[in-house]
Amino acid sequence: MKKLMNAPADFVDEMLDGLTAAYPASFVRDGESRRVIRRAEGARQGKVGVVSGGGSGHLPLFTGYVGKGLLDSCSIGNVFEGPTVDSCIEAIKLADGGKGVLRLYGNYGGDRMNFDMAGEFLEDEIKTTTVLGTDDIASAGPNEMGKRRGVAGIIYAYKAAGAKAEDGASLEAVTEIAQRTVDATRTIGVALNPCLVPGAAQPSFTIGEDEIEMGMGIHGEPGIWRDKLKPADEVADEMVKRLLDDAPKGRGSRVSVLVNSLGATPLEELLIVYRRVASQLSAAGTQIVLPLVGHYATSMEMAGLSISLCFLDEEIEALLRKPAESPFWRVA
């Protein structure tokens, strides 16, 4: 697992320097910690701020979704490590337009602890609310939704909350739509090969050359089963069945589908899987709108993919269709 890098300790900071150099019209690196990416134009006064954060190694998640109609700022930690309290505080301040800030991030212990501490530190200065991404169905059962990890499906909440905030909605309304979108989203992943964290002596996990693991998390957390590699259609069929079996009660017949590469899996393979997903959903009486296929939430160079279904209501669908602009997700 070779890497084009300099010193491992400089990996994240040099990546952030490259991100802002490549997209100066979109991103500014800010804060004393130098671990916050904000919109180039800054916070818009009179608008609710939407802020996220997480570990590096998952681009374009998290920092790549800073932009109009999406996030206002994002704090970033070391590879597979949550952001610091200081960077969370700075991200909240840099997102504040005077109407409060929604903290929208994945359900991981370090992220929760540091964002909670940041909110407490700022409670007399900025009103904040929290919504946690909990879309990974492999990480806990339907009766323990609050224990589920947040993975690629959180980008639907970014989009819905960002669009709602852009329209001038209140903090309470932005928070409600973010939570409703999280509640409507389900994700499951599958891994074929591990990744190597910069500076680590060993990969994040080991798996046989002829093996596949269903349900593995984006940091290499154990999945549901490991077996011999199976044909793409067979893998896609199981993933779709698991997602539909876990669908929210009272869901409609329209979904957005995200087929996401975990890093090394190429677009050709994603499209092979998407074609089967589309066929299976059609056979189940489910209509796909606004499909997404590509690299949306990665895990360094891990080989594998995830499938997310966002079960739409009229408002969520309308918000997903509203304009958004970042270098990694544009909606005209």
N, C-alpha and C positions, 0 to 999 in steps of 0.2 A: 504494500500500500504506500506508494510514493506520493509525496506532496511537494508542490511548488510553494515554498515558504522560506522565510529567513529564520530567525530565532522563534521557537514555539511561544515564548512569553510575549512576543510582539504580534502574534497572529491576528488577534481581534482588532487591535488598534490600527494595524496596517490595513486590514480589511475595511475598517470604517473610513480611513483616509482615502482608500480607493473608491469606496461607494460614493462619497461626497465629491471626489474629483471627477468621477464618471457622470454624475447626475447633479451638477451644481444648481440647476434650476428647480430641483425637487427637494434636495436634502441639505440640511446644515447640521454639522456636528457641534453640540453645544453643551453647556454646563461645566462646572468646575471639575467634575469627574471625567469629562470628555467621553462619557458613555451614554449620551442621549443624542438621538437623531430627531430633528423636528422639521416641520414644513419650512421651506425656504422663505416663505412670506411671513412666517410667524403666526401666532394665535390671532384669530379674528375676534375682535371685540363684539360682545353681544351674542356669541355662539357658544353652546356647550362644547367643552373639550372632550375628546376621546383619546385615551392614552393606553398603551399596552407595554409589555416588556417580557423578556425571557432570555434564555441563554443563546449564545451564538452557535453556529453550526446548522441552522435551519433555514437559511435564506431561500426564498424571499421573506419567509416568516422570520422575524417579527418586523424588523426595521423597514423592509421593502414595501410595507403597506402604509407608510406615512404619505399622505397626499390628500388632495381635495376629494371630499366624499368618502374618505376613509379615516385614518388616524391623524391626530394632530402632532403627536410625539410618541417616542418609544425609548425605553431604557433597555440597555443590552448588557448581558453578563459575559463571562468567559464561556468557552465552548462547553455546552451542556450544563452550565451553572447559571442560577438565577441572577438577576441584576442586584446590585447593592442597594441598601436603604437610601443612600445619598443620591444615587442615580434615579431612583423612583421618585424622590422628592423633587428633583430637578425636572424630571419629565412632566410631573403634574403641574408645576409652576409654569413651565413653558407651553403647556396646553391650555392654560386658563385664560378665557376671554371674558370673565366676569359673571358667567352663568353656571359655574360649577363644572366638575370634571368627572366623567365616567372612567373608572379603572376596569379594563377589559383584558383579561389574561388567562392563561391556562391553569388548571387545577393541580399545581405542584407546590409542595410544602414550602420550599425556599421562596418562591415567588409570592405566595400568600403572606408569609410572615413579613417580608420586607415591604410589600405594598401596604399591608395593614399598618405597619409602623409608620410608613410615610404619611398615610391618611391621618393617623392620630397626631403626628407632628404638625400637620397643616390644618387641623380641624377648626381652629379659630380664624383661619385666613381664607381657606378655600373649601367649599362644600364638595364632598366627593361621594360617589356611590361605587359599588363593586358588582361585576358580573363575571363568573368564572366559566371558561370553556370546559365542557364535560362531555365531549362527543364520542370518546373511544369506548365502544361497546364491549371490547375484549377485556377492559380493565376492571369491570365490576358489573354485576347483574342489574336488571331493570329495577329491582327493589332497593338498589344502593346507588342511585344516579349521582348523588353527591360525592361519591368516591371515585367517579370516573375521571380519567385524565383528559386534558384538552389537547387535541391534535389538529390536523389540517382543517377540520370543519369550522374552527373558530373564525376563519376568514369570512364566512357568511355573516357572522355577528359583526365583524368589522364593517362590512359593507352596509348592512341594514342600519346599524347605529350611526355610522358616519353620514349616511344620506339623511337620516332623520335629523341629526344635529345641523347639517348644512341647510336644512329647510327652516331652521330657527326654532325647533321644538325645545321644550323644557328639559331639564335634567331628568325629571321623573319619567317623561315620555321616552327619552333616549334610552334610559336604563331599562324600561319595560320592553321596548322592542328588541334590545340586545338579549335580554333574558328569554324572550319568546323565541327568538331565532336560535339560541343555544338549545332550548328545549325541543326545537323542531329538527335538530340536526343529529345524524348518526354517522359514525366512521368506523371502519375496520381496516387494518393493514396486514400486509404479508411481507416477510423478509426472505431474501435469498442469500445475501452475503453481508458481512458486518462492515463497520467503518472504523477508522482509527482516529482517535482524538489527537490533535497535535501535541507532541511531547510524550505521549503514552508509549509504553513498551509493547503493549498487546492490543489487539482489536477490542472493541466494546463487548463482543461476544464471539463465540465460535459456532460454526455450523458446517456440516459436511458439504462437500462439493456437489453431492447429488441430493441435498435436502432442501426443504422449504419449511418455514414456520408461520403458522397462521396466528394473527393477533399480536405480534410483537410490537412493543412500543417504540417511539422515536428515539429513545436513548438506549435501546436494547433490552427493555423490560420484557420478562418472559411472556409468551403468548399462550394460546389455547392448546395447540398441538404442534408437533414436529413430525414430518414424515418425508418419504421420498418425493422428489420433484414431480409435480403433476402437470398435465396439459393446461394451457391458459384458460380454456373454456371451463374446465372442471373447477379450477380455482375461483374464477369469476362467479360461477353458479353458486358456490358455497357462500362467497362473500355477500352476494345480493340476497340470498335467502336469509342469512343472519341479520342483515340490515332490515329487511322487510319484516321479519319476525319480531324485531325490536322497535318497530315503527310507533310513533306516538298515537295514543288513542284518539279517535275522531279525525284522523288525518284526511286530507283531500287526496285527489288523484294526480296532482301536479307536483313534480319534484325538480330541483336542480341537482345535477350529478357532477361531482368532482372526482376525476381519476388523476391521482397525484403521484409523481415519481418521488421516491425517498432519496434520490440523488443520482445513482448510477444507471437506473433503468431508463432506456431511451424512449423517445416519443413513439417510435414504431411499435414497441411492445405495449405502451399505454393504449395506443389506438386499437390493437388487437383485442385488448381487454375491454375497451369501451364499446366496441361493436357488439360484444357478447352481453355486456351489461344493458345496453340499449334494447337488445332483443328480449332479454329476460324481463326487463321492466315493462316492455310493451305487452308481453304475454300475460303479465300480472295485472294489466289494466291501468298501468301508471304512465302518465305522459311526462316526457322530459322537456323542460324548458331551460334555457340559459346553461347549457353544458360547459364544463371547464375541463380541459385535458392538458397536463403539462407539469412543470415544476412549480408548485405552490407552497409546499412545506416539506423541506428535505431533512435529511439526517446525515450531513457530510456526504460521503460517497457510498452510503448503504445502498445495496441493490434490493429493490422491492418497490411496492406501491401501496397506496391506500385508496379506498373508495369511500366517498362521503355522499350521503343523501340529505338534502335539505328539503323537508316536506313543507310546501308553500301554502300560505294563506294569501289573500288578496294584497294585504299591506306589505308583507315580506317580499312578495314577488315584485310589487311596484317599486319598493326601495332598492331591490337588486338591479332593477332596470335603470335607475337614475344615474346621471353622469358621475364618474369617478376617474381620478387620474393619479397614477403613480407609475414609475418606470416598469413595474411588474404586473400591473392590473389596470387596464383602461376600459372604461365603459363610455361609449359616445352618447 
